[in-house]
Amino acid sequence: MLKKMLSALLAFWFMAAVAAVDVNKADQATLEGVKGIGPGLSTRLLDERKKSPYKDWDDLIGRVKGVGEGNAQRFSDAGLTVNGASYGAATKPTKMAAPTSSSKASAAGK
């Protein structure tokens, strides 16, 4: 039973790895194979890539019209990567936490 589960998991992982499309390496037809990317967006992606490869997801989002955080997540879920990286929480900027009442009190006492 365990052997079958491991085999299934390995097969799923292999299929996911094969399905990954790196935006810095893919041609137009491959990009259009990603769900949600059509001829217009694939052309914009390739035109921007000609200027310089994408550094990361934030770079891609900033340079390509029609790709925001929502679309980046959808494209990543469909297999698109930037330099092998999927879009995720690590690429989103973190917000600074608001000071707590105890830190406000200690700052006021200084």
PDB file as gemmi writes it, atoms N, CA and C in Angstrom:
CRYST1    1.000    1.000    1.000  90.00  90.00  90.00 P 1                      
ATOM      1  N   MET A   1       0.827  -1.195   0.000  1.00  0.00           N  
ATOM      2  CA  MET A   1       0.000   0.000   0.000  1.00  0.00           C  
ATOM      3  C   MET A   1       0.868   1.255   0.000  1.00  0.00           C  
ATOM      4  N   LEU A   2       1.862   1.259   0.880  1.00  0.00           N  
ATOM      5  CA  LEU A   2       2.756   2.409   0.970  1.00  0.00           C  
ATOM      6  C   LEU A   2       3.520   2.602  -0.334  1.00  0.00           C  
ATOM      7  N   LYS A   3       3.910   1.495  -0.937  1.00  0.00           N  
ATOM      8  CA  LYS A   3       4.655   1.557  -2.194  1.00  0.00           C  
ATOM      9  C   LYS A   3       3.802   2.204  -3.295  1.00  0.00           C  
ATOM     10  N   LYS A   4       2.523   1.859  -3.351  1.00  0.00           N  
ATOM     11  CA  LYS A   4       1.622   2.438  -4.350  1.00  0.00           C  
ATOM     12  C   LYS A   4       1.435   3.932  -4.111  1.00  0.00           C  
ATOM     13  N   MET A   5       1.297   4.310  -2.842  1.00  0.00           N  
ATOM     14  CA  MET A   5       1.114   5.734  -2.527  1.00  0.00           C  
ATOM     15  C   MET A   5       2.361   6.526  -2.888  1.00  0.00           C  
ATOM     16  N   LEU A   6       3.523   5.986  -2.587  1.00  0.00           N  
ATOM     17  CA  LEU A   6       4.768   6.666  -2.939  1.00  0.00           C  
ATOM     18  C   LEU A   6       4.930   6.767  -4.452  1.00  0.00           C  
ATOM     19  N   SER A   7       4.562   5.720  -5.160  1.00  0.00           N  
ATOM     20  CA  SER A   7       4.635   5.741  -6.622  1.00  0.00           C  
ATOM     21  C   SER A   7       3.708   6.805  -7.197  1.00  0.00           C  
ATOM     22  N   ALA A   8       2.503   6.882  -6.665  1.00  0.00           N  
ATOM     23  CA  ALA A   8       1.546   7.883  -7.134  1.00  0.00           C  
ATOM     24  C   ALA A   8       2.040   9.287  -6.834  1.00  0.00           C  
ATOM     25  N   LEU A   9       2.590   9.487  -5.650  1.00  0.00           N  
ATOM     26  CA  LEU A   9       3.119  10.795  -5.276  1.00  0.00           C  
ATOM     27  C   LEU A   9       4.294  11.180  -6.165  1.00  0.00           C  
ATOM     28  N   LEU A  10       5.175  10.243  -6.423  1.00  0.00           N  
ATOM     29  CA  LEU A  10       6.322  10.501  -7.287  1.00  0.00           C  
ATOM     30  C   LEU A  10       5.868  10.824  -8.706  1.00  0.00           C  
ATOM     31  N   ALA A  11       4.884  10.103  -9.215  1.00  0.00           N  
ATOM     32  CA  ALA A  11       4.357  10.364 -10.552  1.00  0.00           C  
ATOM     33  C   ALA A  11       3.732  11.755 -10.621  1.00  0.00           C  
ATOM     34  N   PHE A  12       2.977  12.128  -9.598  1.00  0.00           N  
ATOM     35  CA  PHE A  12       2.371  13.458  -9.562  1.00  0.00           C  
ATOM     36  C   PHE A  12       3.441  14.537  -9.551  1.00  0.00           C  
ATOM     37  N   TRP A  13       4.475  14.359  -8.725  1.00  0.00           N  
ATOM     38  CA  TRP A  13       5.556  15.339  -8.641  1.00  0.00           C  
ATOM     39  C   TRP A  13       6.271  15.455  -9.983  1.00  0.00           C  
ATOM     40  N   PHE A  14       6.530  14.322 -10.633  1.00  0.00           N  
ATOM     41  CA  PHE A  14       7.212  14.335 -11.922  1.00  0.00           C  
ATOM     42  C   PHE A  14       6.382  15.074 -12.963  1.00  0.00           C  
ATOM     43  N   MET A  15       5.082  14.832 -12.990  1.00  0.00           N  
ATOM     44  CA  MET A  15       4.213  15.510 -13.951  1.00  0.00           C  
ATOM     45  C   MET A  15       4.187  17.008 -13.682  1.00  0.00           C  
ATOM     46  N   ALA A  16       4.176  17.395 -12.429  1.00  0.00           N  
ATOM     47  CA  ALA A  16       4.181  18.816 -12.087  1.00  0.00           C  
ATOM     48  C   ALA A  16       5.491  19.461 -12.512  1.00  0.00           C  
ATOM     49  N   ALA A  17       6.593  18.756 -12.336  1.00  0.00           N  
ATOM     50  CA  ALA A  17       7.895  19.298 -12.726  1.00  0.00           C  
ATOM     51  C   ALA A  17       7.991  19.440 -14.240  1.00  0.00           C  
ATOM     52  N   VAL A  18       7.450  18.482 -14.971  1.00  0.00           N  
ATOM     53  CA  VAL A  18       7.481  18.542 -16.427  1.00  0.00           C  
ATOM     54  C   VAL A  18       6.577  19.658 -16.929  1.00  0.00           C  
ATOM     55  N   ALA A  19       5.480  19.900 -16.239  1.00  0.00           N  
ATOM     56  CA  ALA A  19       4.514  20.899 -16.669  1.00  0.00           C  
ATOM     57  C   ALA A  19       4.988  22.326 -16.407  1.00  0.00           C  
ATOM     58  N   ALA A  20       6.035  22.499 -15.607  1.00  0.00           N  
ATOM     59  CA  ALA A  20       6.523  23.839 -15.293  1.00  0.00           C  
ATOM     60  C   ALA A  20       7.053  24.510 -16.558  1.00  0.00           C  
ATOM     61  N   VAL A  21       6.671  25.769 -16.738  1.00  0.00           N  
ATOM     62  CA  VAL A  21       7.098  26.562 -17.887  1.00  0.00           C  
ATOM     63  C   VAL A  21       7.815  27.791 -17.357  1.00  0.00           C  
ATOM     64  N   ASP A  22       9.102  27.907 -17.645  1.00  0.00           N  
ATOM     65  CA  ASP A  22       9.857  29.072 -17.189  1.00  0.00           C  
ATOM     66  C   ASP A  22       9.695  30.195 -18.200  1.00  0.00           C  
ATOM     67  N   VAL A  23       9.220  31.335 -17.736  1.00  0.00           N  
ATOM     68  CA  VAL A  23       8.937  32.473 -18.607  1.00  0.00           C  
ATOM     69  C   VAL A  23      10.204  32.988 -19.296  1.00  0.00           C  
ATOM     70  N   ASN A  24      11.366  32.752 -18.718  1.00  0.00           N  
ATOM     71  CA  ASN A  24      12.616  33.211 -19.321  1.00  0.00           C  
ATOM     72  C   ASN A  24      13.160  32.259 -20.382  1.00  0.00           C  
ATOM     73  N   LYS A  25      12.551  31.080 -20.528  1.00  0.00           N  
ATOM     74  CA  LYS A  25      13.048  30.090 -21.487  1.00  0.00           C  
ATOM     75  C   LYS A  25      12.018  29.684 -22.529  1.00  0.00           C  
ATOM     76  N   ALA A  26      10.751  29.907 -22.253  1.00  0.00           N  
ATOM     77  CA  ALA A  26       9.678  29.393 -23.100  1.00  0.00           C  
ATOM     78  C   ALA A  26       9.508  30.206 -24.376  1.00  0.00           C  
ATOM     79  N   ASP A  27       9.085  29.509 -25.446  1.00  0.00           N  
ATOM     80  CA  ASP A  27       8.731  30.208 -26.676  1.00  0.00           C  
ATOM     81  C   ASP A  27       7.248  30.591 -26.613  1.00  0.00           C  
ATOM     82  N   GLN A  28       6.775  31.263 -27.656  1.00  0.00           N  
ATOM     83  CA  GLN A  28       5.406  31.775 -27.634  1.00  0.00           C  
ATOM     84  C   GLN A  28       4.380  30.655 -27.507  1.00  0.00           C  
ATOM     85  N   ALA A  29       4.555  29.580 -28.255  1.00  0.00           N  
ATOM     86  CA  ALA A  29       3.588  28.478 -28.202  1.00  0.00           C  
ATOM     87  C   ALA A  29       3.537  27.847 -26.809  1.00  0.00           C  
ATOM     88  N   THR A  30       4.693  27.714 -26.179  1.00  0.00           N  
ATOM     89  CA  THR A  30       4.735  27.131 -24.836  1.00  0.00           C  
ATOM     90  C   THR A  30       4.053  28.043 -23.831  1.00  0.00           C  
ATOM     91  N   LEU A  31       4.305  29.352 -23.935  1.00  0.00           N  
ATOM     92  CA  LEU A  31       3.647  30.304 -23.036  1.00  0.00           C  
ATOM     93  C   LEU A  31       2.134  30.247 -23.204  1.00  0.00           C  
ATOM     94  N   GLU A  32       1.675  30.142 -24.453  1.00  0.00           N  
ATOM     95  CA  GLU A  32       0.239  30.095 -24.708  1.00  0.00           C  
ATOM     96  C   GLU A  32      -0.384  28.788 -24.231  1.00  0.00           C  
ATOM     97  N   GLY A  33       0.430  27.798 -23.934  1.00  0.00           N  
ATOM     98  CA  GLY A  33      -0.063  26.550 -23.368  1.00  0.00           C  
ATOM     99  C   GLY A  33      -0.406  26.669 -21.893  1.00  0.00           C  
ATOM    100  N   VAL A  34       0.025  27.765 -21.269  1.00  0.00           N  
ATOM    101  CA  VAL A  34      -0.304  28.010 -19.862  1.00  0.00           C  
ATOM    102  C   VAL A  34      -1.705  28.603 -19.808  1.00  0.00           C  
ATOM    103  N   LYS A  35      -2.565  28.017 -19.005  1.00  0.00           N  
ATOM    104  CA  LYS A  35      -3.951  28.474 -18.908  1.00  0.00           C  
ATOM    105  C   LYS A  35      -3.995  29.958 -18.550  1.00  0.00           C  
ATOM    106  N   GLY A  36      -4.706  30.736 -19.367  1.00  0.00           N  
ATOM    107  CA  GLY A  36      -4.870  32.162 -19.117  1.00  0.00           C  
ATOM    108  C   GLY A  36      -3.949  33.049 -19.935  1.00  0.00           C  
ATOM    109  N   ILE A  37      -2.949  32.459 -20.595  1.00  0.00           N  
ATOM    110  CA  ILE A  37      -2.030  33.257 -21.416  1.00  0.00           C  
ATOM    111  C   ILE A  37      -2.389  33.046 -22.875  1.00  0.00           C  
ATOM    112  N   GLY A  38      -2.785  34.138 -23.525  1.00  0.00           N  
ATOM    113  CA  GLY A  38      -3.138  34.092 -24.933  1.00  0.00           C  
ATOM    114  C   GLY A  38      -2.074  34.775 -25.776  1.00  0.00           C  
ATOM    115  N   PRO A  39      -2.368  34.976 -27.065  1.00  0.00           N  
ATOM    116  CA  PRO A  39      -1.385  35.578 -27.967  1.00  0.00           C  
ATOM    117  C   PRO A  39      -0.941  36.980 -27.556  1.00  0.00           C  
ATOM    118  N   GLY A  40      -1.863  37.793 -27.078  1.00  0.00           N  
ATOM    119  CA  GLY A  40      -1.509  39.162 -26.692  1.00  0.00           C  
ATOM    120  C   GLY A  40      -0.551  39.202 -25.517  1.00  0.00           C  
ATOM    121  N   LEU A  41      -0.863  38.458 -24.478  1.00  0.00           N  
ATOM    122  CA  LEU A  41      -0.011  38.454 -23.291  1.00  0.00           C  
ATOM    123  C   LEU A  41       1.320  37.766 -23.568  1.00  0.00           C  
ATOM    124  N   SER A  42       1.297  36.691 -24.335  1.00  0.00           N  
ATOM    125  CA  SER A  42       2.567  36.012 -24.629  1.00  0.00           C  
ATOM    126  C   SER A  42       3.490  36.932 -25.423  1.00  0.00           C  
ATOM    127  N   THR A  43       2.928  37.735 -26.316  1.00  0.00           N  
ATOM    128  CA  THR A  43       3.737  38.697 -27.074  1.00  0.00           C  
ATOM    129  C   THR A  43       4.336  39.742 -26.143  1.00  0.00           C  
ATOM    130  N   ARG A  44       3.535  40.264 -25.205  1.00  0.00           N  
ATOM    131  CA  ARG A  44       4.062  41.253 -24.253  1.00  0.00           C  
ATOM    132  C   ARG A  44       5.155  40.647 -23.374  1.00  0.00           C  
ATOM    133  N   LEU A  45       4.956  39.412 -22.947  1.00  0.00           N  
ATOM    134  CA  LEU A  45       5.966  38.734 -22.133  1.00  0.00           C  
ATOM    135  C   LEU A  45       7.277  38.586 -22.901  1.00  0.00           C  
ATOM    136  N   LEU A  46       7.185  38.163 -24.158  1.00  0.00           N  
ATOM    137  CA  LEU A  46       8.389  37.964 -24.969  1.00  0.00           C  
ATOM    138  C   LEU A  46       9.064  39.285 -25.317  1.00  0.00           C  
ATOM    139  N   ASP A  47       8.270  40.322 -25.617  1.00  0.00           N  
ATOM    140  CA  ASP A  47       8.851  41.634 -25.934  1.00  0.00           C  
ATOM    141  C   ASP A  47       9.639  42.185 -24.753  1.00  0.00           C  
ATOM    142  N   GLU A  48       9.091  42.069 -23.559  1.00  0.00           N  
ATOM    143  CA  GLU A  48       9.801  42.542 -22.366  1.00  0.00           C  
ATOM    144  C   GLU A  48      11.024  41.680 -22.071  1.00  0.00           C  
ATOM    145  N   ARG A  49      10.909  40.395 -22.312  1.00  0.00           N  
ATOM    146  CA  ARG A  49      12.036  39.491 -22.054  1.00  0.00           C  
ATOM    147  C   ARG A  49      13.209  39.782 -22.985  1.00  0.00           C  
ATOM    148  N   LYS A  50      12.914  40.272 -24.215  1.00  0.00           N  
ATOM    149  CA  LYS A  50      13.988  40.637 -25.149  1.00  0.00           C  
ATOM    150  C   LYS A  50      14.857  41.748 -24.569  1.00  0.00           C  
ATOM    151  N   LYS A  51      14.244  42.645 -23.796  1.00  0.00           N  
ATOM    152  CA  LYS A  51      14.994  43.749 -23.183  1.00  0.00           C  
ATOM    153  C   LYS A  51      15.943  43.217 -22.117  1.00  0.00           C  
ATOM    154  N   SER A  52      15.463  42.331 -21.285  1.00  0.00           N  
ATOM    155  CA  SER A  52      16.281  41.647 -20.275  1.00  0.00           C  
ATOM    156  C   SER A  52      15.431  40.557 -19.634  1.00  0.00           C  
ATOM    157  N   PRO A  53      16.072  39.470 -19.204  1.00  0.00           N  
ATOM    158  CA  PRO A  53      15.308  38.395 -18.552  1.00  0.00           C  
ATOM    159  C   PRO A  53      14.652  38.902 -17.269  1.00  0.00           C  
ATOM    160  N   TYR A  54      13.563  38.256 -16.905  1.00  0.00           N  
ATOM    161  CA  TYR A  54      12.879  38.611 -15.664  1.00  0.00           C  
ATOM    162  C   TYR A  54      13.708  38.121 -14.484  1.00  0.00           C  
ATOM    163  N   LYS A  55      13.882  38.979 -13.493  1.00  0.00           N  
ATOM    164  CA  LYS A  55      14.661  38.620 -12.301  1.00  0.00           C  
ATOM    165  C   LYS A  55      13.838  37.754 -11.356  1.00  0.00           C  
ATOM    166  N   ASP A  56      12.577  38.146 -11.180  1.00  0.00           N  
ATOM    167  CA  ASP A  56      11.688  37.441 -10.260  1.00  0.00           C  
ATOM    168  C   ASP A  56      10.254  37.825 -10.604  1.00  0.00           C  
ATOM    169  N   TRP A  57       9.313  37.336  -9.823  1.00  0.00           N  
ATOM    170  CA  TRP A  57       7.904  37.622 -10.093  1.00  0.00           C  
ATOM    171  C   TRP A  57       7.589  39.108  -9.972  1.00  0.00           C  
ATOM    172  N   ASP A  58       8.179  39.777  -9.006  1.00  0.00           N  
ATOM    173  CA  ASP A  58       7.921  41.211  -8.848  1.00  0.00           C  
ATOM    174  C   ASP A  58       8.381  41.981 -10.080  1.00  0.00           C  
ATOM    175  N   ASP A  59       9.502  41.590 -10.653  1.00  0.00           N  
ATOM    176  CA  ASP A  59      10.012  42.213 -11.870  1.00  0.00           C  
ATOM    177  C   ASP A  59       9.030  41.997 -13.017  1.00  0.00           C  
ATOM    178  N   LEU A  60       8.532  40.780 -13.169  1.00  0.00           N  
ATOM    179  CA  LEU A  60       7.573  40.476 -14.229  1.00  0.00           C  
ATOM    180  C   LEU A  60       6.291  41.289 -14.046  1.00  0.00           C  
ATOM    181  N   ILE A  61       5.773  41.327 -12.830  1.00  0.00           N  
ATOM    182  CA  ILE A  61       4.542  42.075 -12.547  1.00  0.00           C  
ATOM    183  C   ILE A  61       4.726  43.557 -12.857  1.00  0.00           C  
ATOM    184  N   GLY A  62       5.872  44.101 -12.528  1.00  0.00           N  
ATOM    185  CA  GLY A  62       6.132  45.517 -12.763  1.00  0.00           C  
ATOM    186  C   GLY A  62       6.325  45.884 -14.221  1.00  0.00           C  
ATOM    187  N   ARG A  63       6.752  44.941 -15.028  1.00  0.00           N  
ATOM    188  CA  ARG A  63       7.085  45.242 -16.420  1.00  0.00           C  
ATOM    189  C   ARG A  63       6.016  44.880 -17.438  1.00  0.00           C  
ATOM    190  N   VAL A  64       5.126  43.954 -17.125  1.00  0.00           N  
ATOM    191  CA  VAL A  64       4.182  43.443 -18.121  1.00  0.00           C  
ATOM    192  C   VAL A  64       2.758  43.852 -17.776  1.00  0.00           C  
ATOM    193  N   LYS A  65       2.161  44.639 -18.675  1.00  0.00           N  
ATOM    194  CA  LYS A  65       0.772  45.060 -18.506  1.00  0.00           C  
ATOM    195  C   LYS A  65      -0.125  43.821 -18.575  1.00  0.00           C  
ATOM    196  N   GLY A  66      -1.055  43.743 -17.646  1.00  0.00           N  
ATOM    197  CA  GLY A  66      -1.976  42.615 -17.622  1.00  0.00           C  
ATOM    198  C   GLY A  66      -1.580  41.528 -16.644  1.00  0.00           C  
ATOM    199  N   VAL A  67      -0.437  41.713 -15.978  1.00  0.00           N  
ATOM    200  CA  VAL A  67      -0.019  40.739 -14.967  1.00  0.00           C  
ATOM    201  C   VAL A  67       0.086  41.461 -13.635  1.00  0.00           C  
ATOM    202  N   GLY A  68      -0.865  41.179 -12.770  1.00  0.00           N  
ATOM    203  CA  GLY A  68      -0.836  41.689 -11.402  1.00  0.00           C  
ATOM    204  C   GLY A  68      -0.667  40.511 -10.463  1.00  0.00           C  
ATOM    205  N   GLU A  69      -0.855  40.762  -9.188  1.00  0.00           N  
ATOM    206  CA  GLU A  69      -0.678  39.686  -8.209  1.00  0.00           C  
ATOM    207  C   GLU A  69      -1.659  38.536  -8.437  1.00  0.00           C  
ATOM    208  N   GLY A  70      -2.905  38.873  -8.775  1.00  0.00           N  
ATOM    209  CA  GLY A  70      -3.913  37.830  -8.987  1.00  0.00           C  
ATOM    210  C   GLY A  70      -3.584  36.945 -10.174  1.00  0.00           C  
ATOM    211  N   ASN A  71      -3.257  37.580 -11.312  1.00  0.00           N  
ATOM    212  CA  ASN A  71      -2.895  36.791 -12.489  1.00  0.00           C  
ATOM    213  C   ASN A  71      -1.591  36.039 -12.268  1.00  0.00           C  
ATOM    214  N   ALA A  72      -0.647  36.653 -11.573  1.00  0.00           N  
ATOM    215  CA  ALA A  72       0.617  35.967 -11.291  1.00  0.00           C  
ATOM    216  C   ALA A  72       0.347  34.677 -10.524  1.00  0.00           C  
ATOM    217  N   GLN A  73      -0.543  34.738  -9.549  1.00  0.00           N  
ATOM    218  CA  GLN A  73      -0.868  33.534  -8.776  1.00  0.00           C  
ATOM    219  C   GLN A  73      -1.547  32.493  -9.655  1.00  0.00           C  
ATOM    220  N   ARG A  74      -2.479  32.929 -10.508  1.00  0.00           N  
ATOM    221  CA  ARG A  74      -3.171  31.987 -11.394  1.00  0.00           C  
ATOM    222  C   ARG A  74      -2.196  31.341 -12.380  1.00  0.00           C  
ATOM    223  N   PHE A  75      -1.313  32.150 -12.973  1.00  0.00           N  
ATOM    224  CA  PHE A  75      -0.342  31.603 -13.926  1.00  0.00           C  
ATOM    225  C   PHE A  75       0.614  30.639 -13.225  1.00  0.00           C  
ATOM    226  N   SER A  76       1.033  30.987 -12.025  1.00  0.00           N  
ATOM    227  CA  SER A  76       1.920  30.114 -11.258  1.00  0.00           C  
ATOM    228  C   SER A  76       1.224  28.793 -10.936  1.00  0.00           C  
ATOM    229  N   ASP A  77      -0.034  28.874 -10.542  1.00  0.00           N  
ATOM    230  CA  ASP A  77      -0.806  27.658 -10.259  1.00  0.00           C  
ATOM    231  C   ASP A  77      -0.935  26.781 -11.507  1.00  0.00           C  
ATOM    232  N   ALA A  78      -0.934  27.418 -12.690  1.00  0.00           N  
ATOM    233  CA  ALA A  78      -1.045  26.685 -13.952  1.00  0.00           C  
ATOM    234  C   ALA A  78       0.310  26.178 -14.445  1.00  0.00           C  
ATOM    235  N   GLY A  79       1.404  26.494 -13.719  1.00  0.00           N  
ATOM    236  CA  GLY A  79       2.708  25.946 -14.075  1.00  0.00           C  
ATOM    237  C   GLY A  79       3.760  26.950 -14.496  1.00  0.00           C  
ATOM    238  N   LEU A  80       3.441  28.238 -14.565  1.00  0.00           N  
ATOM    239  CA  LEU A  80       4.426  29.235 -14.978  1.00  0.00           C  
ATOM    240  C   LEU A  80       5.383  29.531 -13.828  1.00  0.00           C  
ATOM    241  N   THR A  81       6.665  29.637 -14.149  1.00  0.00           N  
ATOM    242  CA  THR A  81       7.675  29.983 -13.154  1.00  0.00           C  
ATOM    243  C   THR A  81       8.548  31.115 -13.687  1.00  0.00           C  
ATOM    244  N   VAL A  82       9.227  31.797 -12.783  1.00  0.00           N  
ATOM    245  CA  VAL A  82      10.232  32.794 -13.147  1.00  0.00           C  
ATOM    246  C   VAL A  82      11.535  32.310 -12.526  1.00  0.00           C  
ATOM    247  N   ASN A  83      12.487  31.960 -13.374  1.00  0.00           N  
ATOM    248  CA  ASN A  83      13.762  31.387 -12.913  1.00  0.00           C  
ATOM    249  C   ASN A  83      13.537  30.178 -12.009  1.00  0.00           C  
ATOM    250  N   GLY A  84      12.534  29.385 -12.353  1.00  0.00           N  
ATOM    251  CA  GLY A  84      12.246  28.167 -11.608  1.00  0.00           C  
ATOM    252  C   GLY A  84      11.413  28.356 -10.353  1.00  0.00           C  
ATOM    253  N   ALA A  85      11.080  29.602 -10.028  1.00  0.00           N  
ATOM    254  CA  ALA A  85      10.334  29.875  -8.796  1.00  0.00           C  
ATOM    255  C   ALA A  85       8.857  30.118  -9.089  1.00  0.00           C  
ATOM    256  N   SER A  86       8.008  29.519  -8.280  1.00  0.00           N  
ATOM    257  CA  SER A  86       6.575  29.772  -8.355  1.00  0.00           C  
ATOM    258  C   SER A  86       6.259  31.057  -7.611  1.00  0.00           C  
ATOM    259  N   TYR A  87       5.129  31.657  -7.960  1.00  0.00           N  
ATOM    260  CA  TYR A  87       4.690  32.859  -7.254  1.00  0.00           C  
ATOM    261  C   TYR A  87       4.089  32.426  -5.933  1.00  0.00           C  
ATOM    262  N   GLY A  88       4.471  33.085  -4.860  1.00  0.00           N  
ATOM    263  CA  GLY A  88       3.926  32.708  -3.564  1.00  0.00           C  
ATOM    264  C   GLY A  88       4.153  33.779  -2.533  1.00  0.00           C  
ATOM    265  N   ALA A  89       3.919  33.421  -1.315  1.00  0.00           N  
ATOM    266  CA  ALA A  89       4.011  34.369  -0.206  1.00  0.00           C  
ATOM    267  C   ALA A  89       5.397  34.983  -0.085  1.00  0.00           C  
ATOM    268  N   ALA A  90       6.418  34.267  -0.476  1.00  0.00           N  
ATOM    269  CA  ALA A  90       7.784  34.792  -0.344  1.00  0.00           C  
ATOM    270  C   ALA A  90       8.019  35.982  -1.259  1.00  0.00           C  
ATOM    271  N   THR A  91       7.252  36.106  -2.350  1.00  0.00           N  
ATOM    272  CA  THR A  91       7.458  37.213  -3.270  1.00  0.00           C  
ATOM    273  C   THR A  91       6.650  38.443  -2.899  1.00  0.00           C  
ATOM    274  N   LYS A  92       5.677  38.279  -2.005  1.00  0.00           N  
ATOM    275  CA  LYS A  92       4.839  39.411  -1.627  1.00  0.00           C  
ATOM    276  C   LYS A  92       5.536  40.236  -0.557  1.00  0.00           C  
ATOM    277  N   PRO A  93       5.494  41.558  -0.680  1.00  0.00           N  
ATOM    278  CA  PRO A  93       6.127  42.376   0.356  1.00  0.00           C  
ATOM    279  C   PRO A  93       5.395  42.209   1.682  1.00  0.00           C  
ATOM    280  N   THR A  94       6.149  42.208   2.750  1.00  0.00           N  
ATOM    281  CA  THR A  94       5.533  42.068   4.066  1.00  0.00           C  
ATOM    282  C   THR A  94       5.247  43.440   4.637  1.00  0.00           C  
ATOM    283  N   LYS A  95       4.153  43.546   5.349  1.00  0.00           N  
ATOM    284  CA  LYS A  95       3.795  44.808   5.989  1.00  0.00           C  
ATOM    285  C   LYS A  95       4.383  44.821   7.387  1.00  0.00           C  
ATOM    286  N   MET A  96       4.828  45.995   7.803  1.00  0.00           N  
ATOM    287  CA  MET A  96       5.364  46.114   9.155  1.00  0.00           C  
ATOM    288  C   MET A  96       4.209  46.063  10.142  1.00  0.00           C  
ATOM    289  N   ALA A  97       4.417  45.398  11.226  1.00  0.00           N  
ATOM    290  CA  ALA A  97       3.383  45.281  12.247  1.00  0.00           C  
ATOM    291  C   ALA A  97       3.215  46.615  12.954  1.00  0.00           C  
ATOM    292  N   ALA A  98       1.991  46.923  13.300  1.00  0.00           N  
ATOM    293  CA  ALA A  98       1.721  48.152  14.048  1.00  0.00           C  
ATOM    294  C   ALA A  98       2.287  48.002  15.449  1.00  0.00           C  
ATOM    295  N   PRO A  99       2.808  49.083  16.014  1.00  0.00           N  
ATOM    296  CA  PRO A  99       3.360  48.983  17.367  1.00  0.00           C  
ATOM    297  C   PRO A  99       2.274  48.597  18.362  1.00  0.00           C  
ATOM    298  N   THR A 100       2.649  47.786  19.318  1.00  0.00           N  
ATOM    299  CA  THR A 100       1.699  47.368  20.349  1.00  0.00           C  
ATOM    300  C   THR A 100       1.624  48.441  21.417  1.00  0.00           C  
ATOM    301  N   SER A 101       0.650  48.348  22.277  1.00  0.00           N  
ATOM    302  CA  SER A 101       0.483  49.365  23.316  1.00  0.00           C  
ATOM    303  C   SER A 101       1.682  49.385  24.262  1.00  0.00           C  
ATOM    304  N   SER A 102       2.309  48.240  24.516  1.00  0.00           N  
ATOM    305  CA  SER A 102       3.466  48.213  25.412  1.00  0.00           C  
ATOM    306  C   SER A 102       4.669  48.895  24.774  1.00  0.00           C  
ATOM    307  N   SER A 103       4.823  48.762  23.439  1.00  0.00           N  
ATOM    308  CA  SER A 103       5.953  49.431  22.794  1.00  0.00           C  
ATOM    309  C   SER A 103       5.704  50.935  22.705  1.00  0.00           C  
ATOM    310  N   LYS A 104       4.434  51.339  22.602  1.00  0.00           N  
ATOM    311  CA  LYS A 104       4.112  52.770  22.595  1.00  0.00           C  
ATOM    312  C   LYS A 104       4.432  53.377  23.960  1.00  0.00           C  
ATOM    313  N   ALA A 105       4.098  52.635  25.018  1.00  0.00           N  
ATOM    314  CA  ALA A 105       4.333  53.136  26.370  1.00  0.00           C  
ATOM    315  C   ALA A 105       5.823  53.265  26.648  1.00  0.00           C  
ATOM    316  N   SER A 106       6.616  52.292  26.212  1.00  0.00           N  
ATOM    317  CA  SER A 106       8.056  52.360  26.463  1.00  0.00           C  
ATOM    318  C   SER A 106       8.691  53.461  25.624  1.00  0.00           C  
ATOM    319  N   ALA A 107       8.170  53.711  24.431  1.00  0.00           N  
ATOM    320  CA  ALA A 107       8.700  54.783  23.591  1.00  0.00           C  
ATOM    321  C   ALA A 107       8.353  56.143  24.186  1.00  0.00           C  
ATOM    322  N   ALA A 108       7.181  56.249  24.808  1.00  0.00           N  
ATOM    323  CA  ALA A 108       6.765  57.519  25.404  1.00  0.00           C  
ATOM    324  C   ALA A 108       7.580  57.827  26.656  1.00  0.00           C  
ATOM    325  N   GLY A 109       8.050  56.791  27.338  1.00  0.00           N  
ATOM    326  CA  GLY A 109       8.800  56.976  28.569  1.00  0.00           C  
ATOM    327  C   GLY A 109      10.244  57.390  28.339  1.00  0.00           C  
ATOM    328  N   LYS A 110      10.733  57.318  27.128  1.00  0.00           N  
ATOM    329  CA  LYS A 110      12.136  57.659  26.840  1.00  0.00           C  
ATOM    330  C   LYS A 110      12.354  59.131  26.730  1.00  0.00           C  
TER     331      LYS A 110                                                      
END                                                                             
